[in-house]
Each structure stands twice: as C-alpha cells, then as structure tokens.
Amino acid sequence: MPITMLVTSVGKLRLERPGMVASGIMDETGPSMLRMLRSGAGAVVTKSIGSNPNPGHPNPTFTEIKGGYINAMGLPNPGIDLFGKEMEEAAKSGNVIGSIYGSSPEEFAGLAARMEGYGAAAVELNLSCPHATGYGMELGIDPKVIEAIVSAVKGSVKIPVWTKLTPNTHMIKDLAAAVLEGGGDAVVAINTVKAMAISPQLGKPILSNKFGGLSGPAIRSIGVRAVFDIRSAVDIPIVGVGGISDWKDAAQYIMAGACAFQVGSAIGTKGVDVFETINTDLERFMKDYGYGSVSDMVGVAHE
C-alpha cells in the first residue's frame, strides 16, 4: 500500500514512493523490473538502451573497492528492438523510466519515441556514462549539445524527459541550465565518477577498459553537493542519485533539493529490501521532525 507521506512527483510524474532503481541494476529484464516495483521502489529506470545490440567491454568490467564499486560495462544491451519484450509486463505494473543513449539528437529522439511506444512513463537521457566512446559523458559535457539533444527528444515524445548529468565537470550548473533551455522536465544528478583501480600484484589496471565509473557510498557527498549546486542555480526538478543506502542518505539529497532519489549499488550490498527499509525509516524520521510530505523537505538546506 502507498505510504501517503512519501508520495512525491518529478515534474508531472507522480510517484507513490520517492525511491527509484537507478539505471544499470535489476533493470535488464521484465521480471527483474517487476520484482523491484513490488519491493518498494516508486519507479525503475531501465538499463541504458541503444539503437543496436551492444556486447559492451570485455571482462573484467567490475571490481569492488573500499567505499563502493568501479564498473566499465560499456553499455551492454540488447538494442531497442528486442527490449520491447522486456517492457511489456513491467510498464503495465508501475512507473518504468526508459534510459537511452545515442550519438546524435536524431538518434536520441528516435529511441525516446520507441520507449514511449513501449509504455515508458518517462525517458532518461544518458549523457553522463564515463566509459563509453562516442556516447554518454563525451556528449554530456557540452551545454550546447545537451540543449540540442533535449530539444530534439522533447519534440518527439509527450512523456517527461529527464537528463542524467555527469559529475566529471566543473560546469554542472551550466549543464542543468542547458537541460532547462532545451525544454527538459528534470535532471538526474549524478552518474558515476570517473575512476580506476590497479592490481599491485599484476602491476596493471584491473578493468579491461582501464578506467570506469565509481559508485557507492564514496560518491554520496559529491552527489549531494551537485544537487545543492543545481538547486541554487536552476529552477528544474532534480532526482538525486549516488551512494544512497539508507534514509539519512536519501534525506540529505532531498534537503539539498531533490524531489526524488535513485538507489543502485545498495541493491547489491543490501538486497532488494533496501527500498522498504528506506521507506519505513524515512517516514519515521518525517513524523518525528514534523515533515508532512516529501515536498516539505525539498531544499530545506538552502533556507
């Protein structure tokens, strides 16, 4: 049953619970997405999907470090044609946000239209992946490119358009402003932080791609700062993500300015019950401190 205090919205999209599954974990198949929706998530963001099947980088693509994980998957996915089958059941059962990546405004627009046709409640533009050549962060560090892509996608769909931003820049406020200029409905901050790990025994990088994206508790404070900066500069809904594993982490993002949040790495460390735990503990905190709704908490750290 929905917890009324936790109802929130990201622009025009209403969420019964503020926590979502971040792109890249438990979101590759219809059954896995359905399981997460039934485990207390307010929405599931799909694996980033491109125009064609992509095997991603060769192994090793993932390693655990102190404070989190580093991955360089390389955007593996079945392609937009085959992904429709995975969307069928999940999209009918709850909010599924279609994450997409491309190399041009036209490609993004076409992918977004396909996701809308599959029943996606919104699309999330991956303009921030730090380990894919020609995609993600390589496009998403240029405000003009972001504006052009967002504008093209807005012209191709009626569902909300979110843009996931990279922390690997000193211009995140400018990137968020470009999303707003392009007509975007929300920003998602942040994606993983560019990082690497070296094996002393082998004397070489652990990942085949040498570097990858750092996620987990180690990046939480970076994400909170990014959300705070965006909120102080741009009037656009924000979804906070990065290192959230309990209610305190989620509350920090909300108080920095996010109206909802995403959880990724903690699903791996704490299991699928992490959402129900966060929901229960966050509601208890809100009651204890007099917050009647999530919206009452949004941005209070700026006051």
C-alpha positions in Angstrom: 0.0 0.0 0.0 1.3 3.5 -0.7 2.7 5.5 2.2 0.9 8.8 1.8 3.6 10.9 3.4 6.1 9.6 0.8 4.1 10.5 -2.3 6.1 12.9 -4.5 6.4 14.0 -8.1 9.1 14.7 -10.5 7.5 17.4 -12.6 4.3 15.9 -13.9 5.2 12.3 -13.0 3.7 11.2 -9.7 5.5 8.6 -7.6 3.9 6.8 -4.7 7.3 6.4 -3.2 10.4 8.7 -3.7 13.0 6.0 -4.3 13.7 4.6 -7.7 16.0 1.9 -9.1 18.9 3.6 -10.8 19.8 2.6 -14.3 22.1 -0.4 -14.5 21.0 -2.8 -11.8 18.0 -5.2 -11.6 16.5 -3.5 -14.7 17.5 -5.6 -17.7 14.5 -7.9 -17.9 10.8 -7.6 -17.4 10.7 -9.9 -14.4 13.6 -8.1 -12.6 11.9 -4.7 -13.1 8.6 -6.1 -11.8 10.3 -7.5 -8.8 11.8 -4.1 -7.9 8.4 -2.4 -8.3 6.9 -4.9 -5.9 9.8 -4.4 -3.4 9.0 -0.8 -2.6 10.6 1.2 -5.5 8.5 4.1 -6.8 9.9 3.5 -10.3 12.5 1.5 -12.1 15.0 3.1 -14.6 15.9 0.6 -17.3 19.4 -0.4 -18.4 20.6 2.2 -20.9 19.3 1.0 -24.3 20.8 2.0 -27.7 19.7 1.6 -31.3 21.5 -1.8 -31.8 22.7 -4.7 -29.7 25.9 -3.9 -27.9 28.1 -6.6 -26.1 29.9 -3.9 -24.0 33.5 -4.1 -22.9 35.3 -7.5 -22.4 35.8 -8.7 -18.9 36.9 -7.8 -16.3 34.3 -5.0 -16.2 33.6 -4.7 -12.5 35.5 -4.5 -9.2 34.7 -3.8 -5.6 36.8 -1.2 -3.7 36.7 0.4 -0.3 33.6 2.6 -0.4 31.9 1.2 -3.4 32.3 -0.3 -6.9 34.1 0.6 -10.1 32.5 -0.6 -13.3 33.2 -0.2 -17.0 30.5 -2.3 -18.6 30.5 -0.3 -21.8 26.7 0.0 -22.1 25.9 -3.6 -22.9 22.2 -4.1 -24.0 20.0 -6.0 -26.5 19.1 -3.0 -28.5 15.8 -1.1 -28.7 14.0 -3.6 -31.0 14.4 -6.6 -28.6 13.9 -4.5 -25.4 10.2 -4.0 -26.1 9.5 -7.5 -24.9 11.1 -6.7 -21.5 9.0 -3.6 -21.2 5.6 -5.3 -21.8 4.7 -6.6 -18.3 6.8 -4.1 -16.2 5.4 -1.0 -17.9 1.9 -2.1 -17.2 2.6 -2.7 -13.5 4.3 0.6 -12.5 6.5 3.5 -13.5 9.2 2.4 -15.8 11.7 5.1 -16.9 13.4 4.3 -20.2 17.1 5.1 -20.1 18.5 5.6 -23.6 21.8 6.6 -25.2 22.8 7.7 -28.6 25.3 9.7 -30.6 23.1 12.4 -32.1 19.9 14.4 -31.4 18.1 12.4 -34.1 19.1 9.0 -32.6 18.0 10.1 -29.1 14.7 11.3 -30.5 14.0 8.0 -32.3 14.9 5.9 -29.2 12.7 8.1 -27.0 9.8 7.6 -29.3 10.3 3.9 -29.2 10.4 3.9 -25.4 7.2 5.9 -25.3 5.6 3.3 -27.5 6.7 0.6 -25.1 4.8 2.3 -22.3 7.6 4.2 -20.5 6.4 6.7 -18.0 9.4 9.0 -18.9 12.7 8.8 -20.6 16.1 9.4 -19.0 18.8 10.6 -21.4 22.2 9.0 -20.5 24.5 11.9 -21.2 26.9 11.0 -18.5 28.3 7.5 -18.8 32.1 7.9 -18.2 33.3 4.7 -20.0 31.7 4.6 -23.5 33.4 6.1 -26.5 31.3 8.4 -28.6 28.4 8.4 -26.1 27.4 9.5 -22.6 29.8 11.9 -20.9 31.7 12.7 -24.2 28.5 14.4 -25.4 27.2 15.5 -22.0 29.9 17.9 -21.1 28.9 20.4 -23.8 25.8 22.5 -22.8 25.0 23.2 -26.5 25.0 19.5 -27.3 22.8 18.8 -24.3 20.3 21.5 -25.3 20.1 20.2 -28.8 19.5 16.6 -27.7 16.9 17.5 -25.1 15.1 19.8 -27.6 15.0 17.0 -30.2 13.7 14.5 -27.7 11.0 16.9 -26.4 9.8 17.3 -30.0 9.4 13.5 -30.4 7.6 12.4 -27.3 4.8 13.5 -24.9 6.1 11.8 -21.8 8.6 13.6 -19.5 12.2 13.9 -20.5 14.9 13.6 -17.8 18.6 14.1 -18.4 21.3 12.3 -16.3 24.3 14.6 -15.7 27.9 13.8 -15.2 29.8 14.9 -12.0 33.1 14.8 -14.0 32.9 18.6 -14.8 33.1 22.0 -13.1 30.1 23.1 -15.2 27.2 21.0 -13.7 25.1 24.1 -13.2 25.6 25.1 -16.8 24.6 21.6 -17.9 21.5 21.7 -15.9 20.6 25.1 -17.3 21.1 23.6 -20.8 18.5 20.9 -20.0 16.1 23.6 -18.9 16.8 25.7 -22.1 16.1 22.6 -24.2 12.7 22.1 -22.5 13.7 19.2 -20.3 11.4 18.2 -17.4 14.1 17.1 -14.9 17.7 16.5 -14.3 19.2 13.4 -12.6 22.4 14.0 -10.6 24.8 12.3 -10.6 26.1 9.5 -12.7 29.3 7.7 -11.6 32.6 9.4 -11.0 35.5 8.5 -13.4 37.9 6.3 -11.5 40.3 3.4 -11.8 41.8 0.6 -9.7 45.2 -1.0 -10.2 46.3 -4.5 -9.1 49.6 -4.3 -7.2 50.2 -8.0 -7.8 49.8 -7.7 -11.6 51.1 -4.1 -11.9 48.2 -3.2 -14.2 44.7 -1.8 -14.2 42.1 -4.3 -13.0 39.4 -3.4 -15.6 39.9 -4.2 -19.3 38.9 -0.6 -20.1 41.5 0.6 -17.6 39.1 3.2 -16.1 35.4 3.1 -15.2 32.7 4.7 -13.0 32.9 4.8 -9.2 29.6 4.3 -7.4 28.5 3.6 -3.9 29.0 5.5 -0.5 32.3 7.0 -1.7 30.4 9.4 -4.0 27.4 10.4 -1.9 28.9 13.7 -0.7 29.8 14.6 -4.3 26.2 13.9 -5.4 24.7 15.9 -2.6 26.9 18.8 -3.4 25.9 18.6 -7.1 22.2 18.6 -6.3 22.7 21.5 -3.9 24.6 23.5 -6.6 21.9 22.8 -9.3 19.1 23.7 -6.9 20.8 27.0 -6.1 21.1 27.9 -9.8 18.4 26.3 -11.9 14.6 26.0 -11.3 14.1 22.4 -12.5 13.0 19.2 -10.7 16.0 17.2 -9.6 16.4 13.4 -9.0 19.3 12.7 -6.7 21.5 9.6 -7.1 24.8 8.4 -5.9 25.7 6.4 -2.7 22.3 6.2 -1.2 21.9 3.2 1.1 19.7 4.4 4.0 17.1 7.0 5.0 19.8 9.5 6.1 21.4 9.4 2.7 18.1 9.9 1.0 17.2 12.8 3.3 20.4 14.6 2.5 19.6 14.5 -1.2 16.1 15.7 -0.6 17.2 18.5 1.7 19.8 19.6 -0.9 17.0 20.0 -3.4 16.0 16.6 -4.9 12.3 15.7 -5.1 13.1 12.0 -5.5 16.1 9.8 -5.5 17.6 6.7 -7.1 19.4 3.7 -5.5 21.8 1.5 -7.3 24.9 0.0 -5.6 23.0 -0.6 -2.3 20.7 -3.1 -4.0 23.8 -5.2 -4.4 25.1 -4.8 -0.9 21.7 -4.8 1.0 19.4 -6.6 -1.3 16.0 -5.7 -2.8 14.5 -5.0 0.6 16.6 -1.8 0.8 13.6 0.2 -0.6 11.2 -0.9 2.1 13.8 -0.2 4.8 14.4 3.3 3.4 10.7 4.0 3.1 9.9 2.9 6.6 12.8 4.7 8.2 12.3 7.9 6.2 8.6 8.0 7.1 9.5 7.6 10.8 12.0 10.5 10.6 9.5 12.7 8.8 6.9 12.1 11.6 9.4 12.7 14.3 10.6 16.0 12.8 7.3 17.4 11.6 7.5 16.9 7.8 4.1 16.1 6.4 5.3 15.3 2.9 8.5 14.9 0.8 7.8 18.4 -0.7 8.1 19.9 2.8 11.7 18.6 2.9 12.8 19.5 -0.6 15.6 22.1 -0.5 15.4 23.0 3.3 19.2 23.1 3.5 19.0 26.3 1.4 16.9 28.1 3.9 
